[in-house]
Structure formats: C-alpha cells, structure tokens
Amino acid sequence: MPIKKQYLKSKPLLKVTFEIEKEEALGAKSIILLSEHNNWSAIELKKFKNGKFKVTENIPTAGNNSFQFIYIATADEGHEFSILPSDADALVDNGMNNGGKNALLQITQ
C-alpha cells in the first residue's frame, strides 16, 4: 500500500499519492479517502484494470505538521469496511468508542 510523498520546491505543497494494491483492497468495488486535509470530504480513488486503486492530492504544508486519514472501501454487496495503510507514519486513536484507528501522515520534512 504505497504512499508516496513529493515536496514541491516552487509551492508550499506536498504532493501525496495514495495507492492500494489489489490484494489489500480485499475485493472492493470502490474506495474513498477521508482525510483531515480537506475537512473529511470524500475523495474517490480511481480503480485500474489491474485492481489497484490510486489518487494524488496536493496538501498545503504551511501551518500543518501532519494529518489523519482513512480509506473506506465498499464491497460488491454494498458492505463498507475500513482499510488502514501499512506504510502510514503512525496509527492514532480516532476518538470513537469502538477503539478505531486512523492513519497519520507527517507533512514536515
């Protein structure tokens, strides 16, 4: 589940590519990214023919050290489940009573 970071030299932005391999998608028909960087608005990952999902976002670096995010996948029968990336910088408690976690990505270099 590669997460790629690229710091832009010309702007205070971090270009982040979120990618989920077919095996990690667990048969999902769609996956959305929910993230602090855009007030938890859903961003749909594009599904490729090889079963991989991917999206790239530009994240402002000014005033931010990190942000939380999570993937929500939808299976063919409509069942939703969360996916946590194995390569996140950390996992943090999401504040829900069920002990759920969010992934954390560091912005600062």
C-alpha distances in whole Angstrom, upper triangle without the diagonal:
4,7,10,13,16,20,22,26,28,27,26,22,18,17,13,10,8,6,5,6,9,9,7,9,12,15,14,17,16,13,14,13,16,17,20,20,21,23,21,21,19,17,16,13,14,14,15,17,14,13,10,10,10,12,14,16,19,19,23,23,27,27,24,22,19,18,16,14,13,11,14,14,17,18,21,24,23,21,19,16,14,10,9,6,7,7,9,13,14,15,18,20,21,24,25,27,25,23,19,17,15,12,14,14,16,18,21,21
4,6,10,13,16,19,22,25,24,23,19,16,14,10,8,7,5,7,8,12,13,11,13,16,18,17,19,18,15,16,14,17,17,19,19,21,23,21,22,20,17,17,14,15,15,15,18,16,15,11,11,10,11,12,14,16,17,20,20,24,25,22,20,18,17,16,14,14,13,16,17,20,21,24,27,26,25,22,19,17,13,12,8,8,7,9,12,14,16,19,22,22,26,26,29,27,25,22,19,16,13,14,12,15,16,19,18
4,7,10,13,16,19,22,20,19,16,12,10,7,6,5,6,9,11,15,16,13,15,18,20,19,20,18,15,15,13,15,14,16,15,18,20,18,19,18,15,16,13,15,16,17,20,18,17,13,12,10,10,10,11,13,13,17,17,20,22,18,17,14,14,13,12,13,12,16,17,21,22,25,28,26,25,22,20,17,14,12,8,9,7,7,10,13,14,17,20,20,24,25,28,26,24,21,18,15,11,11,9,11,12,15,15
4,7,10,13,16,18,18,17,14,10,8,6,5,7,8,12,14,17,19,17,18,21,23,22,23,21,18,17,15,17,16,18,16,18,21,20,21,20,17,17,15,16,18,18,21,19,19,15,14,11,11,9,11,12,12,15,15,19,21,18,17,15,15,16,15,16,16,19,20,24,26,28,31,29,28,25,23,20,17,15,12,13,10,10,12,15,17,20,23,23,27,28,31,30,28,24,21,18,14,14,11,12,12,14,13
4,7,10,13,15,14,13,10,7,6,5,7,9,12,15,17,21,22,20,21,25,26,25,26,23,20,19,16,18,16,17,15,17,20,20,21,20,18,19,17,18,20,21,24,23,22,18,17,14,12,10,10,10,10,12,12,16,18,15,14,12,13,15,15,17,17,21,23,26,28,31,34,32,31,27,25,22,19,17,14,15,12,11,12,15,18,20,23,23,27,28,32,31,28,25,22,18,15,13,10,10,9,11,10
4,6,9,12,12,11,9,6,5,6,9,12,14,18,20,24,25,23,24,28,29,28,28,25,23,21,19,20,18,19,16,18,22,22,22,22,19,21,19,20,22,22,26,25,24,21,19,15,14,11,11,9,10,12,12,15,18,16,15,15,16,18,18,20,21,24,26,29,31,34,36,34,34,31,29,26,23,21,18,19,15,15,15,19,21,23,27,26,30,32,35,34,32,29,25,22,18,17,13,12,10,11,10
4,6,9,9,8,6,5,6,9,12,15,18,21,23,27,29,26,27,31,32,30,31,28,25,23,20,21,19,19,16,18,21,22,23,23,21,23,21,23,25,26,29,28,28,24,22,19,16,13,12,10,10,10,9,12,15,14,13,14,15,18,19,22,23,26,28,31,34,36,39,37,36,33,31,28,25,23,21,21,18,17,16,20,22,24,27,27,30,32,36,35,33,30,26,23,20,17,14,12,9,9,8
4,6,6,7,6,6,7,11,13,17,19,23,26,29,31,29,29,33,34,32,32,29,27,25,22,23,20,20,17,19,22,23,24,24,21,23,22,23,26,26,30,29,29,26,24,20,17,14,12,9,10,10,10,12,16,15,16,16,18,21,21,24,25,28,30,33,35,38,41,38,38,35,33,30,28,26,23,25,21,20,20,23,26,27,30,29,32,35,38,38,36,33,29,26,23,20,17,15,12,12,11
4,6,7,8,9,11,14,17,20,23,27,29,33,34,32,33,37,38,36,36,33,30,28,26,26,24,23,20,22,25,27,27,28,25,27,26,27,30,30,33,33,33,29,27,24,21,17,16,13,13,12,12,13,17,17,17,19,20,24,24,27,28,32,34,37,39,42,44,42,42,38,37,34,31,29,27,28,24,23,22,26,28,30,33,32,35,38,41,41,39,36,32,29,26,23,19,17,14,13,12
4,7,8,11,12,16,18,22,25,28,31,34,36,34,34,38,39,37,37,34,31,29,26,27,24,24,20,22,25,27,27,28,25,27,26,27,30,31,34,34,34,30,28,24,22,18,16,13,14,12,12,13,17,18,19,20,22,25,26,29,30,33,34,37,40,42,45,43,42,39,38,35,33,31,29,30,27,26,25,28,31,32,34,34,36,39,42,42,40,37,34,30,28,25,22,20,16,16,15
4,5,9,10,14,17,20,23,27,30,33,35,33,33,37,37,35,35,32,29,26,24,24,21,20,17,18,21,23,23,25,22,25,24,26,29,30,33,33,33,29,27,23,20,16,14,10,11,9,9,10,14,14,16,17,19,22,23,26,27,30,32,35,38,40,43,40,40,36,35,32,31,29,27,29,25,24,23,26,28,29,32,31,33,35,39,39,37,34,31,28,25,23,19,18,14,14,14
4,7,10,13,17,19,23,26,29,32,34,32,32,35,37,34,34,31,28,25,22,22,19,17,14,16,19,21,22,23,21,24,24,26,29,30,34,34,33,29,27,23,20,16,13,10,9,6,5,6,10,11,12,14,16,19,20,24,25,28,31,34,37,39,42,39,38,35,34,30,29,27,25,27,24,21,20,23,25,26,28,27,30,32,36,36,34,32,28,25,22,20,16,15,11,11,12
4,6,9,13,16,19,22,25,29,31,28,28,32,33,30,31,27,24,22,19,19,16,15,12,14,17,19,19,20,18,21,20,22,25,26,30,30,29,25,23,19,16,12,10,6,5,5,5,8,11,11,12,13,13,17,17,20,22,25,27,30,33,36,38,35,35,31,30,27,26,24,22,24,21,19,18,21,23,24,26,25,28,30,34,34,32,29,26,22,20,17,14,13,9,10,12
4,6,10,12,16,19,22,25,27,25,25,29,30,28,28,25,22,20,17,17,14,14,11,14,17,18,18,19,17,19,18,20,23,24,28,27,26,22,20,16,14,10,8,6,5,6,6,10,13,11,11,11,12,15,15,18,19,23,25,28,31,33,36,33,33,29,28,24,23,21,18,20,17,15,15,18,20,21,24,23,26,29,32,32,30,27,23,20,17,15,11,10,7,9,10
4,7,10,13,17,19,23,25,22,23,26,27,25,26,22,20,18,15,16,14,15,12,14,17,18,18,18,15,17,15,17,20,20,24,24,23,19,17,13,11,7,6,4,6,9,10,13,16,14,14,13,13,16,15,17,18,21,23,26,28,31,34,31,31,28,26,23,21,20,17,19,16,15,16,19,21,22,25,24,27,29,33,32,30,27,24,20,17,16,12,12,10,12,13
4,6,10,13,16,19,21,19,19,23,24,22,23,20,17,15,12,14,12,14,11,13,17,16,16,16,13,14,13,15,17,18,22,21,20,16,14,11,8,6,5,6,7,11,11,15,17,14,14,12,12,13,12,14,14,18,19,23,25,28,30,28,28,24,23,20,18,16,14,16,13,12,13,16,18,19,22,21,25,26,30,29,27,24,20,17,14,13,10,11,10,13,13
4,6,10,13,16,18,16,16,20,21,19,20,17,14,13,11,14,13,16,14,15,18,17,17,15,12,13,10,12,14,15,18,17,16,13,11,7,6,4,6,9,11,14,15,19,21,18,18,15,14,15,13,14,13,16,17,20,23,25,28,26,26,23,21,18,16,15,12,15,12,12,14,17,18,21,23,22,26,27,30,29,27,24,21,17,15,14,12,14,13,16,16
4,7,10,13,15,13,13,16,18,16,17,14,11,11,9,12,12,14,13,15,17,15,15,14,11,11,8,10,12,13,17,16,14,11,8,6,5,6,8,11,12,16,17,21,22,19,18,15,14,13,11,11,10,13,14,17,19,22,25,23,22,19,17,15,12,12,9,12,10,10,13,15,16,18,21,20,23,24,27,26,24,21,18,15,12,13,11,14,14,17,18
4,7,10,12,10,10,14,15,14,15,13,10,11,10,14,15,18,17,18,20,18,18,15,13,12,8,9,10,11,14,13,11,7,6,4,7,9,11,15,16,20,21,24,26,22,22,19,17,16,13,12,10,13,13,16,18,20,23,22,21,18,17,15,12,12,9,11,11,12,15,17,17,20,22,22,25,26,28,26,25,21,19,16,14,15,14,17,17,21,21
4,7,8,6,6,10,11,11,12,11,9,11,11,14,16,19,19,20,22,19,19,16,14,12,9,10,9,11,13,11,9,6,5,6,9,12,15,18,19,23,24,27,28,25,24,21,19,17,14,12,9,12,11,14,15,17,20,19,18,16,14,12,9,10,8,10,11,12,16,17,17,20,22,21,25,25,27,25,23,20,18,16,14,16,16,19,20,23,24
4,6,5,6,9,11,11,13,13,12,14,15,18,19,23,23,24,26,23,23,20,17,15,12,12,10,10,12,9,7,5,7,9,12,15,18,21,22,26,27,31,32,28,27,24,22,20,17,15,13,14,13,15,15,17,20,20,19,18,16,15,12,12,10,12,12,15,18,20,20,23,25,24,28,27,30,27,26,22,20,19,17,19,19,22,23,26,26
4,6,5,7,7,9,11,11,11,15,16,19,22,25,25,26,27,24,24,20,18,16,13,12,9,9,10,7,5,5,7,11,14,17,21,24,25,29,30,34,35,31,30,27,25,23,20,17,14,15,12,14,13,15,18,18,18,17,15,15,12,14,13,14,16,18,22,23,22,25,26,26,29,28,30,27,27,23,22,21,19,22,22,25,27,30,30
4,6,6,8,10,13,14,13,17,18,21,23,26,27,27,29,25,26,22,21,18,16,16,13,13,13,11,8,8,11,14,17,20,23,26,27,31,32,35,36,32,31,27,26,23,20,17,15,15,13,15,14,16,18,19,18,17,15,14,12,13,12,13,15,17,21,22,21,24,25,25,28,28,29,26,25,22,21,20,19,22,22,25,27,30,30
4,5,8,9,12,13,11,14,15,17,19,23,23,24,25,22,23,20,18,16,14,15,13,14,15,13,10,9,10,12,15,18,21,24,24,28,29,32,32,29,28,24,22,20,17,14,11,12,11,13,13,15,18,18,16,15,12,11,8,10,9,10,12,14,18,18,17,20,22,21,25,24,26,23,22,19,17,17,15,18,19,22,24,27,28
4,6,5,9,9,8,11,13,16,18,22,23,23,24,21,20,17,16,14,11,12,10,12,13,12,8,8,8,11,14,17,20,23,24,28,29,32,33,29,28,25,22,20,16,13,10,10,8,10,9,12,15,14,13,12,10,10,8,10,10,12,15,16,20,20,19,21,22,21,25,23,25,22,22,19,18,17,16,19,20,23,25,28,29
4,6,9,11,11,14,16,18,21,25,26,26,27,23,23,20,19,17,15,16,13,15,15,13,10,11,11,15,18,21,23,27,28,31,32,36,36,32,31,28,25,22,19,15,12,12,9,10,8,11,13,13,12,11,10,11,9,12,13,14,17,19,22,22,20,23,23,23,26,24,25,22,22,19,19,19,18,22,23,26,28,32,32
4,6,9,10,14,17,19,22,26,27,27,28,24,23,20,19,16,14,14,11,13,13,12,8,10,11,15,18,22,24,28,29,32,34,37,38,34,33,30,27,24,21,17,14,13,9,9,6,8,11,12,11,11,11,13,12,15,16,18,20,21,25,25,23,26,26,25,28,26,28,24,25,22,22,21,21,24,25,29,30,34,35
4,5,7,11,13,16,19,23,24,23,24,21,20,16,15,13,11,12,10,12,13,13,9,10,10,13,16,19,21,25,26,30,31,35,35,32,31,28,25,22,18,15,11,9,6,5,4,7,10,9,9,9,9,11,10,14,15,17,20,20,24,24,22,24,24,23,26,24,26,23,23,20,20,19,19,23,23,27,28,32,33
4,7,11,14,17,20,24,25,23,24,21,19,16,15,11,11,10,8,11,12,13,9,11,10,13,15,19,21,25,26,30,32,35,36,33,33,29,26,24,20,17,13,11,7,6,5,6,9,9,10,10,12,13,13,17,18,20,22,23,27,27,25,27,27,25,28,26,28,25,26,23,23,22,22,25,25,29,30,33,35
4,7,10,13,17,20,21,20,21,17,16,12,11,8,7,8,7,11,13,14,10,10,8,11,12,16,18,22,23,26,29,32,32,29,29,26,23,20,17,14,10,8,6,5,7,9,11,10,11,10,11,12,12,15,16,19,21,21,24,24,23,24,25,23,25,24,26,24,25,21,21,19,19,22,22,26,27,30,32
4,7,10,13,17,18,17,18,14,13,10,9,6,6,8,8,12,15,15,11,10,7,9,10,14,15,19,20,23,25,28,29,26,26,22,19,17,13,10,7,6,4,6,9,12,14,12,12,9,9,9,9,12,13,16,17,17,21,21,19,21,21,19,22,21,24,22,22,18,17,15,15,18,19,22,23,27,28
4,6,10,13,14,13,14,11,9,6,5,4,6,9,11,14,17,18,15,13,10,10,9,12,13,16,17,20,22,25,25,22,23,20,16,14,10,8,6,5,6,9,12,15,16,14,14,11,11,10,10,12,13,17,18,16,20,20,18,19,20,17,20,20,23,21,21,17,16,14,14,16,17,20,21,25,26
4,6,10,11,10,11,8,8,6,5,6,7,11,13,16,19,20,17,14,11,10,9,11,10,14,14,17,19,22,22,19,19,16,13,11,7,6,5,7,9,12,15,18,20,17,16,13,12,10,10,11,11,15,15,14,16,17,16,16,17,15,18,18,22,20,20,16,14,11,11,13,13,17,17,21,23
4,7,9,8,8,5,6,5,7,9,11,14,17,20,23,23,20,18,14,14,12,13,12,14,13,16,18,20,20,17,18,14,11,9,6,5,6,7,11,14,17,20,21,18,17,13,13,10,11,11,13,16,17,14,16,16,15,15,15,12,15,15,19,18,18,14,13,10,10,12,13,16,17,20,23
4,5,6,7,5,7,8,9,12,13,16,19,22,25,25,23,20,16,15,13,13,11,12,11,13,15,17,16,13,14,11,7,6,4,7,9,11,14,17,21,24,25,22,21,17,16,13,13,12,13,16,16,13,14,14,14,13,14,12,15,16,19,19,18,15,13,9,9,10,10,13,13,17,20
4,5,5,5,8,10,12,15,16,20,23,26,29,29,26,23,20,18,16,15,12,13,10,12,13,14,13,11,12,9,6,6,6,9,12,14,18,21,24,27,28,25,24,20,19,16,16,15,16,19,18,14,15,15,14,13,14,12,14,16,19,20,19,16,14,10,11,10,10,12,12,16,19
4,6,7,9,11,11,15,16,19,22,25,28,28,26,23,20,17,14,13,10,9,7,8,10,12,11,9,11,9,6,8,8,12,14,16,19,22,26,29,30,27,26,22,21,18,18,17,17,20,18,15,16,16,16,16,17,15,18,19,23,24,22,19,17,13,13,11,10,12,11,14,17
4,6,6,9,9,13,15,18,21,24,28,28,26,23,20,17,14,13,10,10,9,10,13,14,14,12,15,13,10,10,10,13,14,16,19,21,25,27,29,25,25,21,21,19,19,18,19,22,21,18,19,19,19,18,19,17,19,20,24,24,24,20,19,15,15,14,14,15,14,18,21
4,6,9,11,15,17,20,23,27,30,31,28,25,22,20,17,17,14,14,12,13,15,16,15,13,16,14,10,10,10,13,14,15,19,21,25,27,28,25,24,21,20,18,19,19,20,23,22,19,20,20,19,17,18,15,16,17,21,22,21,19,17,14,15,15,15,17,16,19,23
4,6,9,12,14,18,21,24,27,28,25,23,19,18,15,16,13,15,13,15,17,19,18,16,17,14,11,9,8,9,11,12,15,17,21,24,25,21,20,17,17,14,16,16,17,20,20,17,19,18,17,16,16,13,15,15,19,19,19,16,15,12,13,14,15,17,17,20,24
4,7,10,13,16,19,22,26,27,24,22,18,17,14,15,13,14,14,16,19,20,20,18,20,17,14,13,11,11,12,12,15,16,20,23,23,20,20,17,17,16,17,17,19,22,22,20,21,21,20,19,19,16,18,18,22,22,22,19,18,15,16,17,17,19,19,23,25
4,6,10,13,15,19,22,23,20,18,15,14,12,13,12,15,15,18,20,22,22,20,21,18,15,13,11,10,9,9,12,13,17,19,20,17,17,14,15,13,14,16,17,21,21,19,21,21,20,20,20,17,19,19,22,22,22,19,18,15,15,17,17,20,20,24,26
4,6,10,13,16,19,20,18,16,12,11,8,10,9,12,13,16,19,22,22,20,21,18,15,14,11,11,10,10,12,14,17,19,21,18,18,15,16,14,15,16,16,20,20,18,20,21,20,21,22,19,22,22,25,24,24,21,19,16,16,17,17,19,19,23,25
4,6,9,13,16,17,15,13,9,9,8,10,11,15,16,20,22,25,26,23,24,21,18,17,13,12,10,10,10,11,14,16,18,16,17,14,15,14,14,16,16,20,20,19,22,23,22,23,24,21,24,23,27,25,25,22,20,18,17,19,19,22,21,25,27
4,6,10,13,14,12,9,6,5,5,9,11,14,16,20,22,25,26,24,24,21,18,17,13,12,9,10,10,12,14,16,19,17,17,15,15,14,13,15,14,17,17,17,20,22,21,23,24,22,25,25,28,26,26,22,20,18,17,18,18,21,21,24,26
4,6,10,11,10,8,5,5,6,10,13,16,18,22,25,28,29,27,27,24,22,21,17,16,13,13,12,13,15,16,19,18,19,17,17,17,16,18,17,20,20,20,23,25,24,26,28,26,29,28,31,29,29,25,24,21,20,22,21,24,23,27,28
4,7,8,6,6,4,7,9,13,16,20,22,25,28,31,32,29,30,27,24,23,19,17,14,14,12,12,13,14,17,17,18,16,17,17,15,18,17,20,20,21,24,26,25,27,28,27,30,29,32,30,30,26,24,22,21,23,23,26,26,29,30
4,5,5,5,6,8,11,14,17,21,23,27,29,33,34,31,31,29,26,25,22,20,17,17,15,16,16,16,20,20,21,20,20,20,18,20,19,21,21,22,26,27,27,30,31,30,33,33,35,33,32,29,27,25,23,25,24,27,27,31,31
4,5,7,9,12,15,18,21,25,27,31,33,36,38,35,35,32,30,29,25,23,20,20,17,17,17,16,20,20,22,21,22,22,20,22,21,23,23,25,29,30,30,33,34,33,36,35,38,35,35,31,30,28,27,29,28,31,31,34,34
4,6,9,11,15,18,22,25,27,31,33,36,38,35,34,31,29,28,24,22,19,20,17,18,17,17,21,21,22,21,21,21,19,21,19,20,21,23,27,28,28,31,33,32,35,34,37,34,33,30,28,27,25,27,26,29,30,33,33
4,7,10,14,17,20,24,26,30,31,35,36,33,32,29,27,25,22,19,16,16,13,14,13,14,17,18,18,18,17,17,15,18,17,18,19,21,25,26,25,28,30,28,32,31,33,30,30,26,25,24,22,25,24,28,28,32,32
4,7,11,14,17,20,22,26,28,31,32,29,29,26,24,22,19,17,14,15,13,14,14,16,19,19,19,18,17,16,14,15,14,16,16,18,21,23,23,26,27,26,30,29,32,29,28,25,23,21,20,22,21,24,25,28,28
4,7,11,14,17,19,23,25,28,29,26,26,23,21,19,16,14,11,12,11,13,14,15,19,18,18,16,15,14,12,14,13,15,16,16,20,21,21,23,25,24,27,27,29,27,27,23,21,19,17,19,19,22,22,26,26
4,7,10,14,16,20,21,25,26,24,23,21,19,18,15,14,11,13,13,15,17,19,22,20,21,18,17,16,14,15,13,15,15,15,19,20,21,23,25,23,27,27,30,28,27,24,21,19,17,18,17,19,19,23,23
4,7,10,13,16,19,22,23,21,21,19,16,16,13,13,12,14,14,16,19,21,24,22,22,19,19,17,15,16,14,17,16,16,18,20,21,22,24,23,26,27,30,28,27,24,21,18,16,17,15,18,17,21,22
4,7,10,13,15,19,21,18,19,17,15,16,14,15,14,16,17,20,22,24,27,25,25,22,22,19,17,17,15,18,16,15,18,20,21,23,25,23,27,28,31,30,29,25,22,19,17,17,14,16,15,18,19
4,6,10,12,15,17,15,16,14,13,14,12,14,14,17,18,21,24,26,29,26,26,23,22,20,18,18,16,19,17,16,17,19,20,21,24,22,25,26,30,29,28,24,22,18,16,15,13,14,13,16,17
4,7,9,12,15,13,15,13,13,15,14,17,17,20,22,25,28,30,32,30,30,26,26,23,21,20,19,21,19,17,18,20,21,22,25,23,26,28,32,31,30,26,23,20,18,16,13,14,11,14,15
4,6,9,11,9,11,10,9,12,12,15,17,20,22,25,28,31,33,30,30,26,25,22,21,19,18,20,18,16,16,18,19,20,22,21,23,25,29,29,27,24,21,18,16,14,11,11,8,11,13
4,6,8,7,10,10,11,14,15,18,20,23,26,29,32,35,37,34,33,29,28,25,24,22,21,23,21,18,18,20,21,21,24,22,25,27,31,31,29,26,23,20,18,15,13,12,9,11,13
4,6,5,7,9,10,14,16,19,22,25,27,31,34,37,39,36,35,31,30,26,25,23,21,23,20,17,16,18,20,20,23,22,25,27,31,31,29,27,23,20,18,15,12,10,6,7,10
4,6,8,11,12,16,18,22,24,27,30,33,37,40,41,38,37,34,32,29,28,26,25,26,23,21,19,21,23,22,25,24,26,29,32,33,31,29,26,22,20,17,15,13,9,9,12
4,7,9,11,15,18,21,24,27,30,33,37,40,41,38,37,33,32,28,28,25,25,26,24,20,19,20,21,20,22,22,23,26,30,31,29,27,24,21,19,16,15,12,10,10,13
4,6,8,11,14,18,21,24,27,30,34,37,38,35,34,30,28,25,24,22,21,22,20,17,15,16,18,17,19,18,20,23,27,28,25,23,20,17,16,12,11,9,7,8,11
4,7,11,14,17,20,24,27,30,33,37,38,35,34,30,28,24,23,20,19,20,18,14,12,13,15,15,18,18,20,23,26,27,24,22,19,16,14,10,9,6,5,5,9
4,7,10,14,17,20,23,27,30,33,35,32,30,26,24,20,19,16,16,17,15,11,9,10,12,12,15,15,17,20,23,24,21,19,15,12,10,7,5,4,5,7,11
4,7,10,14,17,20,23,26,30,31,28,27,23,21,17,17,14,14,16,14,11,10,10,11,11,13,12,15,17,21,21,19,16,13,10,8,6,6,7,7,11,14
4,7,11,14,17,20,23,27,28,25,23,19,17,14,13,11,12,14,13,10,10,9,9,8,10,9,12,14,18,17,15,13,10,6,6,4,6,9,11,14,17
4,7,10,13,17,20,23,24,22,20,16,14,11,10,9,10,13,13,9,11,11,10,10,11,10,13,14,18,17,16,12,9,6,5,6,8,11,13,16,19
4,7,10,13,16,20,21,18,16,13,11,7,7,6,8,12,12,10,13,12,10,11,12,10,13,14,17,15,14,11,8,6,6,9,11,14,16,20,22
4,6,10,13,16,18,15,14,10,8,6,5,7,8,12,13,12,15,15,13,14,15,13,17,16,19,17,16,13,11,9,9,12,13,17,18,22,24
4,7,10,13,15,12,10,7,6,4,6,9,11,15,17,15,19,18,16,16,16,14,17,16,18,16,17,13,12,11,12,15,17,21,22,26,28
4,7,10,12,9,8,6,5,6,7,11,12,16,18,17,21,20,18,19,20,18,20,19,21,19,19,15,15,14,15,18,20,23,25,28,30
4,7,8,6,6,4,7,9,11,14,16,19,21,21,25,24,22,23,22,20,23,21,22,20,21,18,18,18,19,22,23,27,28,32,34
4,6,5,5,6,8,11,12,16,18,20,23,23,27,26,24,25,25,23,25,23,24,22,23,20,20,20,21,25,26,30,31,35,36
4,5,7,10,12,15,16,20,21,24,26,27,30,30,28,29,29,27,29,26,28,25,26,24,24,24,25,28,29,33,34,38,39
4,6,9,12,15,17,21,23,26,28,28,32,31,29,29,29,27,28,26,27,24,26,23,24,25,26,29,31,35,36,40,41
4,6,10,13,15,19,22,24,27,27,30,29,26,27,26,24,25,23,24,22,24,21,22,22,24,27,29,32,34,37,39
4,7,10,13,17,19,22,25,24,28,27,24,24,23,21,23,20,21,18,20,18,19,20,21,25,27,31,32,36,38
4,7,10,13,16,19,22,21,24,23,20,21,20,17,20,17,18,16,18,15,16,16,18,21,23,27,29,32,34
4,7,10,13,16,19,18,21,20,17,18,17,15,18,15,17,14,15,12,13,13,15,18,21,24,26,30,32
4,7,10,13,15,14,18,16,13,14,14,12,15,14,16,13,13,10,10,10,11,15,17,21,23,26,28
4,6,9,12,12,15,14,12,14,14,14,17,16,18,15,15,11,10,9,9,13,15,19,21,24,26
4,6,9,8,11,10,8,11,12,12,16,16,18,15,14,10,8,7,6,10,12,15,18,21,23
4,5,6,9,10,9,12,15,15,18,19,21,19,17,14,11,9,7,10,10,14,16,19,20
4,6,9,9,9,13,16,17,20,21,23,20,18,15,12,11,9,11,12,14,17,20,20
4,6,8,10,13,17,18,21,22,25,23,20,17,14,12,9,10,9,12,14,17,16
4,5,7,10,14,15,18,20,22,21,18,15,12,9,6,6,6,9,12,14,15
4,7,10,14,15,18,21,23,22,19,17,13,11,7,6,5,6,10,12,12
4,7,10,12,15,17,20,19,15,14,10,9,6,5,7,9,12,14,15
4,7,9,12,14,16,15,12,10,6,6,5,6,9,11,15,17,19
4,6,9,11,13,13,10,8,5,5,6,7,10,12,16,18,20
4,6,8,10,10,7,6,5,6,9,10,14,16,19,21,24
4,6,9,9,7,6,5,6,9,10,14,16,19,21,24
4,7,8,7,7,8,9,13,14,17,19,22,24,27
4,6,6,6,9,10,14,16,20,22,24,27,30
4,6,8,11,13,17,19,23,25,28,30,33
4,6,9,12,16,18,22,25,28,30,33
4,7,10,13,16,19,22,25,27,30
4,7,10,13,17,20,23,25,28
4,7,9,13,16,19,22,24
4,7,10,13,16,19,21
4,7,10,13,16,18
4,7,10,12,15
4,6,9,11
4,6,8
4,7
4
